[in-house]
Amino acid sequence: MLSRALIAGAAGVIVLASVAGCKKSGETQDPQAGYQQQQPGYGQPGYGQQQPGYGQQQPGYGQPGYGQQQPGYGQPGYTPQPAPTATTPAPQPSAGGAAQPLDPAAGAVVTPILTQVASGAIVAGSKPLGSALVGNFQQGQKLQSDLSLSPGKCYTVVAVGVPTVTEVNVQFIATTPIPGMTPSLAADQDQGSQAVLGRAPNCYKNPFPMALPVKVEITAAAGSGIIGAQVYEK
């Protein structure tokens, strides 16, 4: 009986050894061994490092090369152009100098406006003195006309500009400056495209007992277009 047990045990060992040997000899090497290897775990050396050669980590914030265009993107040496920025147009400079005089008939566009403004601005009984002063203005340009102010008379000047004139100035300038006095004898106090010098009831009076030569000066202080002016006397 003992001999049979020993013989059976020995046979079992031989069978197990044969199976293990066959299984080991039948194993084959995985050709892609090492690819997609397990990444180091948290706390292990190399944790968080990008594997070389595949999807390399871009430089982080504050590291050299951060924000630089990566080689191979687009054409070699391509540099993105900055987006255009909106600019504010510069204001129109003043042209200065003299405006282009126009025949009074050419200023018919301002005649109805002159008549309307004058109806509420001149002293009752005032009459137009000479023809209207009309010109084509650029911003900052002036137009002058000679005028002699008689003693004992009073005067009103009405000036209007048509769009796009937005500010009109009118004044009397002394032809021969008087010592101790400024060349500008009187000027309007209005704002906008209409200006009245000597508005009723305060028409401008010649302060001298003799004729006073002056220049009526019209200025396009803002905007450009046609300006017409008419002098009234009483």
C-alpha positions in Angstrom: 0.0 0.0 0.0 2.8 2.5 0.9 4.6 1.8 -2.3 1.5 2.6 -4.4 1.0 5.9 -2.6 4.6 7.0 -3.2 4.3 6.0 -6.8 1.1 8.1 -7.3 2.6 11.1 -5.6 5.7 11.0 -7.7 3.6 10.8 -10.9 1.6 13.9 -9.9 4.7 15.9 -9.4 6.0 14.8 -12.8 2.7 15.9 -14.5 2.7 19.3 -12.8 6.3 19.9 -13.8 5.5 19.0 -17.4 2.5 21.3 -17.6 4.5 24.2 -16.1 7.3 23.6 -18.4 5.0 23.5 -21.4 3.3 26.7 -20.4 6.5 28.6 -19.9 8.0 27.4 -23.1 4.8 28.5 -25.0 4.9 32.1 -23.8 5.8 34.7 -26.4 7.2 38.3 -25.9 4.7 41.1 -26.5 6.1 43.1 -29.4 4.7 46.3 -28.0 6.0 45.7 -24.5 6.8 48.9 -22.8 4.3 51.0 -24.8 1.6 52.5 -22.6 3.5 51.5 -19.5 1.9 52.2 -16.2 2.6 55.8 -15.2 4.3 56.4 -11.9 1.8 56.8 -9.1 1.3 59.7 -6.8 4.3 60.3 -4.7 6.5 58.0 -6.8 9.6 59.4 -8.7 8.7 60.8 -12.1 5.0 61.4 -11.2 3.5 64.2 -13.3 6.3 64.2 -15.9 5.4 64.0 -19.5 6.7 61.0 -21.3 9.4 61.9 -23.8 8.7 61.9 -27.5 4.9 62.0 -27.4 2.8 65.1 -26.8 5.6 67.0 -25.1 4.4 69.4 -22.4 4.4 73.1 -23.5 6.4 75.5 -21.4 4.3 76.6 -18.4 3.5 80.1 -17.2 6.7 82.0 -16.2 8.9 79.4 -17.9 11.3 80.3 -20.8 9.5 80.1 -24.1 6.0 80.5 -22.6 3.7 82.2 -25.1 6.1 81.7 -28.1 4.7 80.2 -31.4 5.7 76.6 -31.6 7.9 75.5 -34.5 6.0 73.8 -37.3 2.7 75.7 -36.8 1.7 77.3 -40.1 4.5 78.5 -42.3 8.1 78.6 -41.0 8.8 82.0 -39.4 5.1 82.9 -39.5 4.3 85.7 -37.0 0.7 86.5 -36.3 -0.2 90.1 -37.2 -1.9 92.2 -34.4 -5.5 93.0 -35.0 -6.1 96.6 -36.3 -7.1 99.0 -33.7 -9.8 101.7 -34.1 -8.6 105.2 -34.4 -10.3 108.5 -33.8 -10.2 110.9 -36.7 -8.2 114.0 -35.9 -10.2 117.2 -35.6 -10.3 119.3 -38.7 -7.6 122.0 -38.5 -8.5 125.7 -39.0 -7.7 126.8 -42.5 -7.2 130.5 -41.5 -6.8 133.2 -44.1 -9.5 134.9 -46.1 -12.8 133.2 -47.2 -13.8 133.2 -50.9 -16.1 136.3 -51.5 -19.3 135.5 -53.4 -21.7 137.8 -55.3 -24.7 138.6 -53.1 -26.9 136.9 -55.6 -25.0 133.7 -55.1 -25.8 133.9 -51.4 -29.6 133.7 -52.1 -29.7 130.6 -49.9 -29.0 132.7 -46.8 -31.2 135.7 -47.7 -34.5 134.3 -46.2 -32.7 133.4 -43.0 -31.1 136.8 -42.8 -34.4 138.5 -43.2 -36.1 136.4 -40.6 -33.3 136.9 -38.0 -33.1 140.6 -38.7 -36.9 141.1 -38.1 -36.4 140.4 -34.4 -32.9 141.8 -34.0 -32.7 145.3 -35.4 -34.1 148.5 -34.0 -37.4 149.6 -35.6 -36.8 151.8 -38.5 -33.4 150.5 -39.4 -32.5 150.1 -43.1 -30.1 147.8 -44.9 -26.8 149.6 -45.5 -25.3 148.5 -48.8 -25.4 144.9 -50.1 -25.0 141.8 -48.1 -21.5 140.4 -47.4 -21.4 136.8 -48.6 -18.6 134.3 -48.7 -17.7 130.6 -48.9 -15.9 129.8 -45.7 -13.6 127.0 -44.4 -13.2 126.7 -40.6 -11.2 129.6 -39.3 -11.4 131.8 -42.4 -12.5 135.4 -42.3 -14.1 137.9 -44.6 -14.0 141.7 -44.2 -15.7 144.7 -45.7 -15.0 148.4 -45.2 -17.7 150.6 -43.5 -17.9 154.2 -42.3 -19.9 154.7 -39.2 -21.6 158.1 -39.2 -21.8 160.1 -35.9 -25.3 160.0 -34.3 -26.2 156.8 -36.0 -26.6 153.3 -34.6 -25.8 150.0 -36.3 -26.7 146.4 -36.2 -25.0 143.5 -38.1 -26.8 140.3 -38.6 -24.8 137.2 -39.8 -26.0 133.7 -40.5 -24.3 130.5 -41.7 -26.0 127.6 -43.4 -25.1 124.0 -42.4 -22.4 122.9 -42.0 -21.3 126.2 -40.4 -21.9 125.8 -36.6 -20.3 128.9 -35.1 -20.3 132.4 -36.7 -18.5 135.5 -35.2 -19.0 139.1 -36.3 -17.2 142.2 -35.0 -16.3 145.9 -35.8 -12.5 146.4 -36.1 -11.0 149.9 -36.2 -9.3 150.6 -39.5 -6.9 153.0 -37.8 -6.2 151.7 -34.3 -6.8 154.4 -31.7 -4.0 154.6 -29.0 -5.2 153.0 -25.7 -8.0 151.1 -27.4 -8.2 147.6 -28.7 -8.7 147.2 -32.5 -12.0 145.3 -31.8 -14.7 148.0 -31.1 -17.6 145.6 -30.7 -18.4 141.9 -31.1 -21.4 139.6 -31.0 -22.2 137.6 -27.9 -24.2 134.9 -29.6 -23.3 131.2 -30.0 -24.2 129.0 -33.0 -24.7 129.6 -36.7 -26.4 133.0 -36.2 -24.7 136.1 -34.8 -26.0 139.6 -34.1 -23.8 142.6 -33.3 -25.8 145.5 -31.8 -29.0 143.6 -31.1 -32.0 145.8 -30.4 -32.4 147.8 -28.3 -28.6 148.1 -27.9 -27.5 148.9 -31.4 -23.9 150.0 -31.7 -23.4 153.8 -31.7 -20.4 155.7 -33.1 -18.9 157.3 -29.9 -17.1 160.0 -31.9 -18.4 163.2 -33.4 -16.9 162.3 -36.7 -17.1 159.4 -39.2 -15.4 156.3 -37.9 -13.9 154.0 -40.5 -14.2 150.3 -39.5 -14.1 146.9 -41.0 -16.9 144.5 -40.6 -15.3 141.1 -40.0 -17.1 137.8 -40.3 -15.5 134.5 -39.1 -16.4 130.9 -39.5 -15.3 129.9 -36.0 -16.5 126.3 -36.5 -17.6 124.3 -39.5 -17.6 125.4 -43.2 -20.1 126.6 -45.8 -21.7 129.9 -46.9 -22.1 132.8 -44.5 -24.0 136.0 -45.3 -24.1 139.2 -43.3 -26.1 142.4 -43.6 -25.4 145.8 -41.9 -28.4 147.8 -40.8 -28.4 151.6 -39.9 -30.8 153.9 -38.1 
